[in-house]
Amino acid sequence: MKRILLCVIASMFCGLLFAQQEVGLWETFDNKRNKPMSHVQIYQKDGKLYGKIVKALDKTYTTCTKCSGPDKDKPIVGMIIIRGLEKEGSKWKENDGILDPMSGLLLDGELWMDGPDKMKVKGSYGFLHDTQTWRRIK
């Protein structure tokens, strides 16, 4: 009985650790420009994943001029760009779950860990998609 209880507690603890590995501060990287773009704080709220830009490294984009709705012409810093991704296996996914502040598009979002300090972030719009590798800031 003690072994069963220990296994249950251990599996709950491992699940909690697994869910927390995406949480933290990440440096985004634009593959097309081959340079870092911003720092994004990833956090969980009500079991979903969110991300907010906390620092803009590329001063070309300071406001979301191409966004529509409430994000139109808002500053990039402070903008929530990962919006309510839900856990599906080892990935987090959501339709219209990622905002690209450069294009103003809401993209179908997907992210997953690719090592302890690397995360893949994929945004899709119809048949078009792009995957970036973000690095954890320690």
Secondary structure by P-SEA (a helix, b strand, c coil): caaaaaaaaaaaaaaaaaaaccccbbbbbbcccccccbbbbbbccccbbbbbbccccccccccccccccccccccccccccccbbbbcccbbbbcccccccccccccbbbbbbccccbbbbbbbccccbbbbbbbbcc
